[in-house]
Amino acid sequence: MTKIKNICFVFLLLMIGSCNTKEAFKPAEDALDAVRFFSDAYQQGKQEQAKLYCVNNSNNAAQLDVLFKGYNKLSMYQKKQLASAPIIILNIQNINDSTAKITTSDQDGTSIDTFNVVQKNNIWLVNLSK
């Protein structure tokens, strides 16, 4: 009986250890993925995940902080609406092999954003600083 309890305990520990609530970083393979992954992370209120899809520099960190300060001021209803809102791609402008501009809109066209996207080390990243 003790052996069965030990096996069950080890199995339980393995099950708990295999549960990972933190989402894995999926590198953006193209400019559109970078914008989509970044926008989705923002809409879900996941600042650390959004940061993974941005160029890592102080200007982007500051811009991201401003974005999420605004996000944190939203009501729960507004956050829920934002989380379920579609990302509409209006325009994709490939400037060269490693730079693109992607313009997006919300569903009713009241919010239009243009993202500068760059490829660094074979990973596409959003550059929030202009």
C-alpha positions in Angstrom: 0.0 0.0 0.0 2.8 2.4 0.8 4.4 1.7 -2.6 1.1 2.7 -4.3 0.9 5.9 -2.3 4.5 6.7 -3.3 3.8 6.1 -6.9 0.7 8.2 -6.8 2.6 11.0 -5.0 5.4 11.0 -7.6 2.7 10.9 -10.4 1.0 13.9 -8.8 4.2 15.8 -8.5 5.0 15.1 -12.2 1.5 16.3 -13.2 1.9 19.5 -11.2 5.4 20.1 -12.5 4.2 19.7 -16.1 1.5 22.3 -15.8 2.9 25.6 -17.1 0.6 28.6 -16.9 3.2 30.9 -18.5 2.7 31.0 -22.3 5.7 30.1 -24.4 7.2 32.7 -26.6 6.5 31.9 -30.2 8.9 34.0 -32.4 7.3 36.0 -35.2 8.3 34.5 -38.5 7.1 37.6 -40.5 6.1 41.2 -40.0 2.4 40.4 -39.9 2.9 37.8 -37.1 4.9 40.3 -35.1 2.0 42.8 -35.2 -0.6 40.2 -34.6 1.2 38.6 -31.6 2.0 42.1 -30.1 -1.5 43.4 -30.6 -3.0 40.2 -29.2 -0.8 40.4 -26.1 -1.8 44.1 -25.6 -5.5 43.3 -26.0 -5.2 40.6 -23.4 -3.3 42.9 -21.0 -0.1 40.8 -21.1 2.6 43.4 -20.9 5.5 41.0 -20.4 4.4 39.0 -23.5 3.9 42.2 -25.5 7.4 43.2 -24.6 8.8 40.0 -26.1 7.5 41.2 -29.5 9.1 44.7 -29.3 12.6 45.8 -30.1 14.4 45.7 -26.8 15.5 49.3 -26.1 14.7 52.1 -23.7 12.4 54.0 -26.1 10.2 51.0 -26.8 10.1 50.2 -23.1 8.9 53.7 -22.4 6.3 53.6 -25.1 5.1 50.2 -23.9 4.7 51.6 -20.4 2.6 54.4 -21.7 0.4 51.9 -23.6 -0.2 49.7 -20.6 -0.8 52.7 -18.3 -3.7 53.5 -20.6 -4.8 49.9 -20.7 -4.8 49.7 -16.9 -7.1 52.7 -16.7 -9.8 50.9 -18.8 -12.8 49.5 -17.0 -13.3 45.7 -16.8 -16.0 46.1 -19.5 -13.6 48.0 -21.8 -10.8 45.4 -21.3 -13.2 42.6 -22.1 -14.4 44.4 -25.3 -10.8 45.0 -26.3 -9.8 41.4 -25.7 -12.5 40.2 -28.0 -12.0 42.9 -30.7 -10.6 41.7 -34.1 -7.4 43.1 -35.5 -8.1 44.4 -39.0 -5.1 44.8 -41.3 -5.5 47.8 -43.6 -2.2 47.9 -45.3 1.1 46.0 -45.4 4.1 47.9 -46.8 7.3 45.9 -47.2 10.0 48.5 -47.3 12.9 45.9 -47.7 13.8 42.4 -46.6 14.0 43.4 -42.9 11.6 46.3 -42.5 7.9 46.7 -43.0 5.0 49.1 -42.0 1.7 47.5 -41.1 -1.5 49.6 -40.6 -4.3 48.2 -38.5 -7.7 49.3 -37.4 -10.3 48.5 -34.9 -13.7 47.1 -36.0 -15.4 50.5 -36.5 -12.3 52.3 -37.9 -12.0 54.8 -35.1 -8.5 53.7 -34.0 -5.9 53.3 -36.7 -2.3 52.4 -35.9 0.7 52.0 -38.0 3.4 49.7 -36.7 7.1 49.8 -37.8 8.3 46.2 -37.9 12.0 45.1 -38.2 13.7 41.8 -38.5 16.5 41.2 -36.0 18.3 37.8 -35.7 15.6 36.2 -37.9 12.9 37.3 -35.6 10.4 40.1 -36.5 9.8 42.7 -33.8 7.6 45.8 -33.5 9.4 49.1 -33.1 7.2 51.4 -31.2 9.6 54.3 -31.2 9.3 56.4 -34.4 
